[in-house]
Amino acid sequence: MTRKLTRRHVLAASAAASAGAFITPVRGAPPEAQKITPALIEAAKKEGKLSWYTSVDLALAEKVANAFEAKYPGVKVKVERSGAERNYQRIGQEYQNKIYNCDVVNSSDAAHFIVWKRANMLAPFVPEEVAQFFPAAHRDPDGMFASWRITLCPIAYNTKLVKAEEAPKSYADLVDPKWMGKIVKAHPGYSGTIMTATQQLSRDLGWAWFEKLAKLKVMQVQSATEPPKKLAQGERALMADGGEYVVEELKTRGEPVEIVYPAEGTPLIAGPSGIMARAPNPSASRLFHAWSMTREAQQLNIDVGALRSAHAQAKDRPDMKKFADIKTLREEPGVVADQADALKARYLKIFKV
């Protein structure tokens, strides 16, 4: 190849080469949509288990796993929760060593799925409800993955430390020097949500905005789930980024946190799921993946986890701002896939972390 590959391409490609023969992605037409049938359920029960790698908050991941196990007794879900970037690295390392532990993978960085697809590391499978109710923008045309969740990455503040009228209304407000030492944010080297948000913000606001933010002695944490928790604990008055769903869940529990959807637009992060081509439990994988995309499971994500959904029949949670009413930034997973190393390098240079 004549063009230079990023670390993501090298890692995934080498993993594919060492793993042997993979299922080749369909080109031109996706596989036929599949229903959840008695035969699939029985095959899944014979396998009895599956391993789910996810970057969603652990508490929600366990609720999802418990709901599936209650729906299909005899099939256990082993939740492997970590930051999206860490899961990505782990899968690459496992495949390089011909270790195939992951059955179904969910990431908050859609770019991961582009890389895995290029490396033939995903199995084609289209759940019936994905074909029926998911818009084209949220399902792979070759049937390799679909958006299991949609996450927003807003600003938020602690209502005991910041008055509503004084809270920033925009990203421009957030870099006011008066917030010196009062902001927490997560890291794109750990979190897929933050990686995607970093790409969108650097594109729309420019790196100069990050340089202003870095001068404010920001508390740097890892996962996108952490800034809301630091906020609720009063360790910082504001969060520059983090998972909307975590803030909403904390708010539901009575914590003093409030969301701000910035005037410039809020980063939108699709969180796809797919089945690994070398899934050790292929039937259980297909059952779990198909169920996770049903209206029932997607509504669970919304009602219990405060996530957003691409499913056309899913309903907004009444205590949350309507998804359609929120101005969002444009997502470009292909750009993230190709520029991840450069984005992280620029971020590290600015924040020195």
C-alpha positions in Angstrom: 0.0 0.0 0.0 1.3 3.5 -0.8 -0.6 5.5 1.7 0.4 5.7 5.3 -1.8 3.8 7.7 -2.8 5.0 11.1 -2.3 3.0 14.2 -5.9 1.9 14.0 -5.5 0.5 10.5 -2.3 -1.2 11.4 -3.7 -2.8 14.6 -6.9 -4.0 13.0 -5.2 -5.2 9.8 -2.5 -7.2 11.6 -5.2 -8.7 13.8 -7.1 -9.8 10.7 -4.0 -11.3 9.1 -3.0 -13.3 12.2 -6.6 -14.6 12.8 -6.8 -16.5 9.6 -9.9 -16.7 7.4 -12.7 -14.3 8.3 -16.2 -14.0 7.0 -15.9 -11.6 4.1 -18.2 -8.6 4.3 -21.0 -8.6 1.8 -20.5 -6.0 -0.9 -23.5 -4.5 -2.7 -26.4 -6.0 -0.7 -26.7 -6.8 3.0 -27.8 -10.2 4.2 -31.5 -10.9 4.5 -33.0 -9.6 7.8 -33.3 -12.2 10.5 -36.2 -12.8 12.9 -35.7 -14.2 16.4 -36.9 -17.8 15.8 -37.4 -20.8 18.2 -34.5 -22.5 16.4 -32.2 -19.5 17.2 -33.3 -19.5 20.8 -32.6 -23.2 21.2 -29.2 -22.9 19.5 -28.3 -20.0 21.8 -29.4 -22.1 24.9 -27.1 -24.9 23.8 -24.2 -22.5 23.8 -25.5 -21.1 27.1 -23.4 -17.9 27.2 -21.9 -14.9 25.4 -19.4 -12.2 26.1 -20.4 -8.6 25.5 -17.7 -6.0 25.3 -19.2 -2.5 25.8 -18.3 1.0 26.9 -21.7 1.9 28.2 -21.8 2.7 31.9 -21.5 -0.5 33.9 -24.7 -0.1 35.9 -26.7 0.1 32.7 -24.8 -2.7 31.0 -25.7 -5.0 33.8 -29.3 -4.0 33.7 -29.4 -4.8 29.9 -27.7 -8.1 30.6 -30.2 -9.0 33.3 -33.1 -8.1 31.1 -31.9 -10.3 28.3 -31.2 -13.2 30.8 -34.8 -12.8 32.1 -36.1 -12.9 28.6 -34.1 -15.9 27.5 -33.3 -18.1 30.6 -30.3 -20.3 30.1 -28.2 -17.8 28.2 -25.8 -15.9 30.4 -24.2 -12.6 29.4 -20.7 -11.8 30.6 -20.3 -8.0 30.6 -16.8 -6.8 29.8 -17.1 -3.1 30.4 -14.2 -0.6 29.7 -13.6 2.6 27.8 -14.2 2.3 24.1 -10.6 2.9 23.2 -9.4 0.3 25.7 -11.8 -2.2 24.4 -10.7 -1.5 20.9 -7.0 -2.1 21.8 -8.0 -5.2 23.8 -9.8 -6.8 20.8 -6.9 -6.0 18.5 -4.4 -7.6 20.9 -6.6 -10.6 21.4 -7.0 -11.2 17.7 -3.3 -10.8 17.1 -2.8 -13.6 19.6 -5.6 -15.7 18.1 -7.7 -15.3 21.2 -11.4 -15.0 20.4 -13.3 -14.0 23.6 -15.6 -11.3 22.3 -19.0 -12.3 20.9 -20.8 -9.0 20.6 -19.1 -5.6 20.8 -20.6 -2.2 21.4 -18.5 1.0 21.2 -19.1 4.7 21.6 -16.7 5.3 18.7 -18.4 4.3 15.4 -15.0 4.6 13.8 -14.0 1.3 15.4 -16.6 -0.5 13.4 -15.3 1.0 10.1 -11.8 -0.3 11.0 -13.1 -3.7 12.0 -15.2 -3.9 8.9 -12.2 -3.1 6.7 -10.3 -5.8 8.4 -13.1 -8.4 7.9 -13.4 -8.8 11.7 -17.2 -8.5 11.8 -19.9 -11.0 10.9 -22.9 -9.9 8.7 -26.2 -10.1 10.5 -29.2 -7.9 10.2 -31.9 -8.1 12.9 -35.4 -7.8 11.6 -36.2 -4.6 13.5 -33.0 -2.9 12.3 -34.2 -3.5 8.7 -37.7 -2.2 9.5 -37.2 0.7 11.9 -33.6 2.0 11.7 -32.8 4.9 9.3 -30.0 4.2 6.8 -27.6 6.6 8.7 -27.7 4.2 11.7 -27.2 0.8 9.9 -24.3 -0.4 7.9 -25.3 -1.0 4.3 -23.5 -4.4 4.4 -25.2 -5.5 7.5 -22.1 -5.5 9.8 -23.4 -3.2 12.5 -26.2 -0.8 13.6 -26.5 1.9 16.2 -27.4 0.2 19.5 -27.4 3.6 21.2 -27.1 7.3 20.6 -25.3 9.4 23.1 -25.1 13.2 23.4 -22.1 14.9 25.0 -23.3 18.2 26.5 -22.0 20.7 29.0 -23.4 20.4 32.6 -23.1 22.1 35.9 -23.6 21.5 39.7 -26.7 23.5 40.7 -25.3 24.0 44.2 -22.1 25.6 42.9 -23.4 27.5 39.8 -26.7 29.5 39.5 -28.8 28.7 36.4 -28.5 32.3 35.2 -24.7 32.2 35.5 -24.2 28.8 33.9 -22.5 28.8 30.5 -24.9 28.7 27.6 -22.3 27.9 24.9 -18.8 26.6 24.4 -17.7 30.2 24.0 -19.0 30.9 27.6 -17.3 27.8 28.9 -13.8 29.2 28.2 -14.4 32.3 30.2 -11.4 32.8 32.7 -13.9 32.9 35.6 -14.2 29.1 35.3 -10.5 28.7 36.2 -10.0 25.4 38.2 -13.7 24.6 38.1 -14.0 22.3 35.0 -13.7 18.6 34.6 -13.5 16.7 31.2 -12.8 13.3 29.9 -10.0 12.0 27.6 -10.2 11.0 23.9 -7.4 8.4 24.5 -9.7 6.4 26.7 -13.3 7.3 25.7 -14.8 6.8 22.3 -17.5 9.3 23.2 -14.8 12.0 23.9 -12.8 11.0 20.8 -15.8 11.6 18.6 -16.7 14.8 20.4 -13.1 16.0 20.1 -13.2 15.5 16.3 -16.5 17.4 16.0 -15.5 20.3 18.3 -12.1 20.7 16.7 -13.7 20.8 13.3 -16.5 23.3 14.2 -14.8 25.4 16.9 -11.1 25.0 16.0 -8.2 23.8 18.1 -7.9 27.4 19.5 -10.9 26.7 21.6 -9.2 23.7 23.2 -6.1 25.8 23.8 -8.3 28.3 25.7 -9.9 25.5 27.7 -6.5 24.0 28.6 -5.4 27.2 30.2 -8.2 26.9 32.8 -6.6 24.1 34.9 -9.1 21.5 33.8 -9.4 18.3 35.8 -8.7 15.5 33.4 -10.4 12.1 33.9 -10.7 9.1 31.6 -14.2 7.8 30.8 -17.1 9.9 29.6 -19.0 8.5 32.5 -16.7 10.2 35.0 -17.3 14.0 34.6 -20.9 13.8 35.6 -20.0 11.9 38.8 -17.3 14.4 39.7 -19.9 17.1 39.1 -22.4 15.5 41.4 -19.8 15.0 44.1 -19.0 18.7 44.0 -15.4 18.2 42.9 -15.9 20.5 40.0 -18.6 23.1 39.2 -18.8 22.4 35.5 -18.2 19.6 33.0 -16.9 20.3 29.6 -18.0 16.9 28.2 -19.5 13.6 29.4 -22.4 11.3 28.7 -25.8 12.9 28.8 -27.3 9.7 30.0 -25.1 9.6 33.1 -26.1 13.2 34.0 -29.8 12.4 33.6 -29.5 9.3 35.8 -27.8 11.3 38.5 -30.4 13.9 38.2 -33.1 11.3 38.6 -31.5 10.2 41.8 -31.7 13.7 43.2 -28.1 14.8 42.5 -27.6 18.6 42.0 -26.7 18.4 38.3 -28.2 20.1 35.2 -27.5 19.8 31.5 -26.7 22.6 29.1 -27.1 22.0 25.4 -24.6 24.5 23.9 -25.8 27.1 21.5 -23.2 25.9 18.9 -24.7 22.4 18.9 -24.1 19.3 21.0 -21.8 16.5 19.9 -23.7 13.4 18.8 -22.2 10.0 19.2 -23.6 6.9 17.6 -22.8 3.7 19.6 -22.9 0.8 17.2 -23.0 -2.9 18.0 -22.0 -5.8 15.9 -21.0 -9.5 16.1 -17.4 -10.5 15.8 -16.6 -12.8 12.9 -14.8 -15.2 15.3 -17.5 -15.0 17.9 -17.1 -18.2 20.1 -20.9 -18.3 20.7 -22.4 -17.3 17.3 -26.0 -18.3 18.0 -26.1 -16.6 21.4 -24.4 -13.6 19.8 -27.1 -13.4 17.1 -29.9 -13.7 19.7 -28.5 -11.0 22.0 -27.7 -8.7 19.1 -31.2 -9.1 17.6 -32.9 -8.6 20.9 -30.9 -5.6 21.8 -32.2 -3.8 18.6 -35.9 -4.5 19.3 -38.2 -1.8 20.4 -38.5 -3.5 23.8 -34.7 -3.3 24.4 -34.3 0.1 22.9 -37.0 1.5 25.1 -35.3 -0.1 28.1 -32.1 1.9 27.1 -34.2 5.0 27.1 -36.4 4.5 30.2 -33.7 2.9 32.4 -30.5 4.3 30.9 -31.5 7.7 29.6 -29.9 6.9 26.2 -31.3 8.0 22.8 -32.3 5.6 20.1 -32.4 5.4 16.3 -35.4 3.0 16.5 -38.4 4.7 14.8 -40.9 3.4 17.3 -38.9 4.3 20.5 -40.3 7.1 22.5 -38.4 9.9 24.3 -38.4 9.8 28.1 -40.8 12.4 29.3 -38.4 13.9 31.8 -35.8 14.6 29.1 -35.6 17.2 26.4 -37.0 15.8 23.2 -34.2 14.5 20.9 -35.7 16.3 17.9 -35.5 19.6 19.7 -31.7 19.4 20.4 -29.3 21.0 17.9 -26.6 18.4 17.3 -23.2 18.5 15.6 -22.5 16.4 12.5 -20.9 13.0 13.1 -18.1 11.8 10.8 -16.9 8.3 11.9 -14.9 7.9 8.7 -12.8 11.0 9.5 -12.3 9.7 13.1 -11.2 6.3 11.8 -8.5 8.0 9.6 -7.5 10.8 11.9 -7.7 9.3 15.4 -3.9 9.3 16.0 -3.5 12.9 14.8 -6.5 14.0 17.0 -5.1 12.4 20.1 -1.6 13.7 19.4 -2.9 17.3 19.1 -5.0 16.9 22.2 -2.0 15.6 24.2 0.1 18.4 23.1 -2.5 21.0 24.2 -3.5 19.4 27.5 -0.1 17.7 28.3 -1.9 14.6 29.7 
